[in-house]
Amino acid sequence: MDKRPEAVTLEHYKAAMVLSGAGDALGYRNGSWEFNFSGPDIHSELQKLGGLEKIKVTLPEWPLSDDTVLHLATAEALVTDKTGEELLHEVAFHYVKGMKDMNGRAPGNTTMFSVHKLRPGKEEGYRVPYNPRGAGCGAAMRSMCIGLRYPKPEQLSSLVHVAVETGRMTHHHPIGYLGSVASALFASYAIQRRPIASWGLGLIKEACPIAKQVVTDSGFAVEENMKEWDTFTEKWQRYLDERGLSNGEGPVIWPSPYGVAERDKAYKSFSLSGWGGSCGHDAPMIALDALLGAGSDWEELMNRAAFHGGDNDSTAVIACCCWGLLYGTEGVPKGNYSKLEYRARLDRCAEQLYALSH
């Protein structure tokens, strides 16, 4: 039964930031689950640990990965309440700082390579060159908080602008930074209480055209971006067609059966590289798939979003943020999040984002 409360409170914002971190730590499992390519094997190990409800997510066994460190970096830049280019320099500064906290967190090569090129404070120092290999999920996994900062329908242009420009600081390829737009947008839709079945269509029809305008108006690497532009929306349209969501209403069409092994196969089919969730289009896609299938059931969400053979911490970090906005922490075992690494920072960001968005 879907028991979604109507009004979004500060507690939902806190749940979004904290559970996002919990999903990251659980999917990552200190590297051993992020790089385990078999969902059935992960589920088998999970049972040996006594199941999800028995897991106490705390150091040293359950550190956060690069996903949450960079999500925090984005959030801590946003809460300075700077705007325009000042905000973009602030985000770049926080990404450079965040890269000093990557020991044991498995940061992606594209992110490391790009952040090294950022020059916050210098003219256009938040920009990096177009990258034909920049389609990974590193921008998508850290941008949900942009939706928490700009949650209202009338703030859509601000949300998209910030998501595009911060996304292409590391992933300067449409698949990469449109993933950033998707994660931010889905968080804002969760706050707006839009039906989940409509989120994918909203991404294609409402957000992507604004993103295209942002890129063309910027005058920066426009030609290269436009050459690759359509791949993202084509992948998403195929997914929506497959799930019966092209009308934005459903009902959702699920494969039968759609268990752990079948989901591994499906997630792989969504991907560019054969590792489900590792790119900008399929990380939010798998997160959405999990949200559609789990309803208000935390354990089912984790089974779908975190415990699979793809880039599972990146899909979980997005799904769990949106789930927290929808359902709070109801039904979540306290051990899964109460002693999470950086819990206080996540709570503080939630408080500041909530204050700025109201």
Summary of the structure (lengths in Angstrom):
residues: 358
radius of gyration: 18.2
end to end distance: 29.8
largest distance: 54.4
contacts: 1388
relative contact order: 0.19
helix: 63%
strand: 1%
